[in-house]
Amino acid sequence: MKILVINCGSSSLKYQLINMEDESVLAKGLVERIGIEGSVLTHKVNGEKVKIEQPMEDHKIAIKLVLDALIDEKHGVIKDMSEISAVGHRVVHGGEKYAESVLIDDNVMKAIEDCVDLAPLHNPPNIIGINACKELMPDTPMVAVFDTAFHQTMPNYAYMYALPYDLYEKYGIRKYGFHGTSHRFVSKEAARMLGKDLRDLKIITCHLGNGASLCAIKDGKSIDTTMGFTPLAGLVMGTRCGDIDPAVVTFLMNKLNMSAAEIDKLINKESGVLGLSGLSSDFRDLGEAQENGNERAKLALDVYYYRVISYIGQYVAALNGVDCIVFTAGLGENAADGRERICKGLKYLGIEIDDANNSSARGKAMEISTSASKVKVLAIPTNEELMIARDTRAIVEK
């Protein structure tokens, strides 16, 4: 069985074709600048890149080019479209309606559309991508895999905000959480690596990239996560502020006569470590600047790591203990110094890091704690595409 995984953004499209017999990636690629001048498809097979530059007015044209690339005589990997058994779509928001992945039908499409108000930047392109695939591949089953679904197991006291209850009833204002597919994947991998049943473990997963979130997982279920009604809440991120006093928003709007759109841009695009440092949202740049004596780069990193350490402590309390901490995503997978810094702040848990393993765990799954460590610490590359493909296969085979 071959599964095509599609992840549509507003002007971009990422894809992978995965052979589910051995879970190998046959081809993958990225389409950029859809609907914008300079549209380009970068198609990768066996490490080799093929670039196709031509106008792409919409996602339908982009997906058609992807499908053409997959069956191309020179750089294709399948003979024809019939070899694609199903398509798995990443969908950002499923609201409260879906706690797991689902076969797409008219009711599911309506539910995704109903969540557009909750994810105005993400759900519309997700819908466009699904509709384009349905038009080009009308007989191929489609599955929606929601970023929010994994967190639907949170208890109400963890996801409710202390606002008038009717705002929840009317508008669905509550914590939803995101990165659920990533948190679910690495928690399963952690249990496999430790030779344990996931339901017997208390795990804190740390998805640390330009966007970042933690998740507290008990009995294989999310019981809390740092992102909230939107992906803005929780940790300090590359350009997002994370948790702040909400009165700061109204203060700035009044003081600087800022519109809602301007304040939204400020807290989502101009804050985080970029805003604190005034330098970059790239942690490699900040680390280098800190070594060269840049005090604001140091401050940005100090604030970032303090927030991660503090939230891990909060989730240890929520779980009433912790068996395993997992680092994943760009920073979590690749930055040994960052993992070390976080774990030094958690020595009270009895964590001991194996320096050699931590240094070599760059982009590969490894235990980085010592055998004497009271809490296991793992670095695990996330693979949301594979998780989407696995869900798609399971649903289609049912």
N, C-alpha and C positions, 0 to 999 in steps of 0.2 A: 504493500500500500504506500502511495506517495501523497503527501499532504503539502499543499501550498499555504504558507502562512503570510498574511497580509497585515500591514500596520500602516494605516493612512493618516498622514498629518494634513494640515490645511494646504500646503504647497509641496508636500513630499510624500514618498511612499517607500517603505522598506519591505523586503520580501525574502523568504527562504523557501526552497523546495526540499523537503525532508523525506528520505526513504525510511519508513517506519520499521522495516525489517531489521535494520541495524542502527537506526536513528542517525544515519549519516546525512550531512548537508550536501545535496547534489549541486545546488547553485544558490546564490544569494545576491542581493543587489540593493541599490538605492536609486530612486528617481527623485531629482531635485528640480525646484523652480517650475512646478506644474502651474500653468496659467500665467507664467512670467517669462519674459524674454530670456533666452539662454537655457532652456530646458535641457536636461541631460540625464541619461540612464547609464549607471555604472553597474555592469553585470559581471559577477565573479564566478569562475568555475576552476576548481583545482588550483587556486591561488593566482590564476591569470585574470586580468581585467580586460573587459571590452567596454568601450565608451561609445554610446550612441547619442549623438546630439541632433535634435530636431524639435520643432515646435510641438508642444503638448498643451492644448487648450484646456483640457480637463482630465479628471482622473480616469475616465473611461479610455481615453487615448493612451494614457500612461500605462494602464493595466494591459491594454491590447499589445503595447510594445513589450511589456514584460513577458506575456504569453508567447509572443513571436520569438523572443530571445530564447525562451526555454525549449522551443522546438526547432530552432535554427540549425541548419545542416553543419555549420562550422563550430558554433559555440553553444549549441543546445545540448540538453541532457535527456530529453525524452523524444519519442517519435511523433506523438500527437497528443492532443488535449485529453484523450480518453484515459491516459495514464495517470492523470490527476484524480485521485479518488474523492477528495474533499478539500474545502478551503476553510482554514481557521482564521477568523478576524479578531484582532485586538480591538476591543471596545472599552473606552475609558470608564464610562459611567452607566451602571445598571440600576442605580438607586436602590430602593429597598425590595425591588421586585425579583432580583436574581441573586441567589447565594451560591450559584454554581454556573458553569458554562452550559449553553443550551443550543439546540438546533434552531436555526433561524427560520421563522415563518412570519406571517403578517402580524400576528400578535406581538412577537418579539420586536419587529421593526417599529411598531407603534410605541412599545415601551422605551426603546432607545430614543425615539423622537420626543417622548414625554420628558426625557432627562436632559434635553438640550439646554434648558434654563440652568441646570446644575453644572453642565460642562459645555459652555457655549463655544469654546475654542477647539474642543476635541470631538464631541459627538457628531457634529455636522460632517466633518470629513470622514469619520468612521462610517456614517450612513451613505455618503457618496461612494465610498469604496465598495461597500456591500452591494449597493445597487448596480454599480458598474460590473462587478463580478457576476451578479445574477443575470445581467443582460448578455454578457459574453459567454457565460457558462450556465445556461438555464437548467441543465439536468444534473449539475454537480451540487451535492449537499454542502451547505454553508453552516458554520458554527460560530457563535459569538462567545468570546472569552473576555470577561469583564475584569478591569483592574480593581473594581470595588467589591467584587463578589466574595473574596476570601474573608473580608472584614465584616461580613453580615452576621457573623457569629458573636460579635461583641455584645456584651450585656447592655441593657438600656442605660444603666448608671454610668457606663463608660462612654457611650456615644451621645448622650443628651447634653445640650447646653442649658445653662440656667437662665433661659429667656422665657417670656410668656409662652405657655404650652401651645397656644393656638397658632403660633408661628411655625411650630413643628408640624402641626396638623394641616395647616393651609399650604405651606411652602416647602415642607421637608427639610427645614433647617436643623441639622444635626451633624455629627461627625460621620463621615463615610470612609475615609482612608483611601489610599491609593498604593501603587506598587504591589498590589496583592498577588499578582501572578509570580513576581520575583520572590516575595517572602515565602510563598507556598513552595516554590521550586527548591529554594535552598534549605528550607526546613526539612523537606523530604530527603534531600541529599545528605543533610547532617545526620539524620537518623540512620540512613544506610551506611554512612562512613563509620558511625559509632556502633553499628550492629545492634541497634535498639529499635523497639517499636515506637514510632512517632507518638503514639498515644500515651506513652510512659514518660515522656520528656517535657521539661520546661525549658523553652528556648527563647532567646532574644535574638532576632535577626536584624542586622544593621545594613540597610541598603544606602551606601554612602557614595553618592555621585554628585553631579551638579545639582540635581534634585535629590533629596535625601529624606529617608524616613526609617524609623525603628518599628518593630512589631513584637509584641509579647504573645507567645504561642504556648498554649497549654492543651494537652490531649489532642494535639494536631490542629487546634482551632485558634484563630486570632481572637484574643480577648481585649486587646487594645493596640492602638497604633498612633503615631505622632501626627500624621497629616489629618486634616479635619474635614470641614465642609468643602474646602478646596485644598489643592496641594500646597497652599501657602503656609499652613500652620506647622508648628513643631520645631524641628531643627533649623538652625541657620543653614542656608544653602548658598549656591554660587551667586545668585542674584536675588533670591527671595529672603525676606527678613525673618521668617519663622515667627515664633510667638512674640508678640508685643502687647503692651497695654492697648486695648482697642480705642481708648480715648485719645491716643496719639494721632489716630486717623482724623478724627473730627477737629482736634487742635490744629493740625497742619492745614486742613481744608479751610478753616476759618482764618488762621494766621497768614497763610500765603495765598488765600483766595483760589485754592486748587479745586478743580472739578473732580467728579468721581473717577473719570477716565484717567486724569493726571495722577491721582493718588494711587490708583490701581497700577499704573505703570511704575511709579516710584517703588512700591513695596514688592512688586513682582520682578521687575527688570533692572532696577538700579540700586538694590539693597544687598543684603547678604554679605559675603566676604568681599564682593566687589565694592559695595558701598562703604564698608568699614575701612578697607585698605586704600580705596581710591586708585587702585592699581590694576587688579585683574580678578576674574572669577575662577581662574585656573590655579589649583592648589600647588602645582609645580612652580609656577611663577612666584607665588607667595612664599613658598619654602626657600627659594633662591634669594628673594628679596630680604627675608628674615635673616638669613645667613650673612647678608651684606649690611646688616644693621638697620633695616627699615622697620621703624617702631610700629607703624600702622599695619604693616603686613603681619608683624608679630601679634598685635592686638586682634586682628581678624582671626588668626588661627587659634589664639587663646580662647576667644569667645566661641568659636566653632566647636572646639574639642570640649570645652566646659559644658556646652549644651548636650553633646552626645553622652558624656559621662553622667551628667545629672539625670537624663532620661533613662539611661540603663539602670541607674539606682532606683528610679521610680518604678520601673517595670519589674525589677527584682522583688520589690514590695508587692506589686500587683499579682505576681505569680507565687508569692510566698516562697521564694527561693529560685534558683536557676541552675540548670544542669549544663547548659551549653550556650555560648555566644558565638554568633556567626557573622563574619564580615563579608560583604559582597558589593557589587557594582564598581565603577571606575576607581574610586579612592579606596574602598574597602578591599578590593581584590588585589590592588597593585602597590599601595603605599605602606610599606613595612614600618616606616617611622610613625605614620599615623596610627596604625594598629597598636604599636608599642606604647605610644603616648596615651591612648585611651585605656589600655590595660594597666598602665602604671597608676591611673586614677582609680582602679578597681581592685587594688591589692587587698583591701579589707575582705574581699570575697575569697581570698586564698588563691588568686590567679597567679600562675607562674608561666612566663613565656619562654619558649625555646628559641633563642636568638638566631640560631642557624636556620631552623625551619621557617621562622618568620621572615628572614631575609630572602630565602629562596622561594617563598610562596607568592610568586608574582604571576597572576593569571592562571593558576592551577589549584585544584582542590587539595588542601593539606591541613593537618592538625598542627597548630602553631603553639600549643601549650605543652608543658612538660608532663611526664607521667605522674609527677607529684602534685600537679595543679588540681585544686578542688573543683574547679569549673573547667570544662573542656572549651577550648577556643579554636575555631576553625575559620579558614579562609576558603570560600567557595565561589567560583565564577558563576554568576547567574546566567540563566538561559531561558528567557521568557518565551522565545520562539518554540523551543522544544516542549515547554509546558503547554503552550497553545496547541501544538501538534498532537501531544499525548491526549489532551482533552478531546480534541476533534476526532481522533481515531476511536476513543472509547465511546463517544456519543454516536458516531456513524455506525460502529459495529453493533450497537444495541438494536 
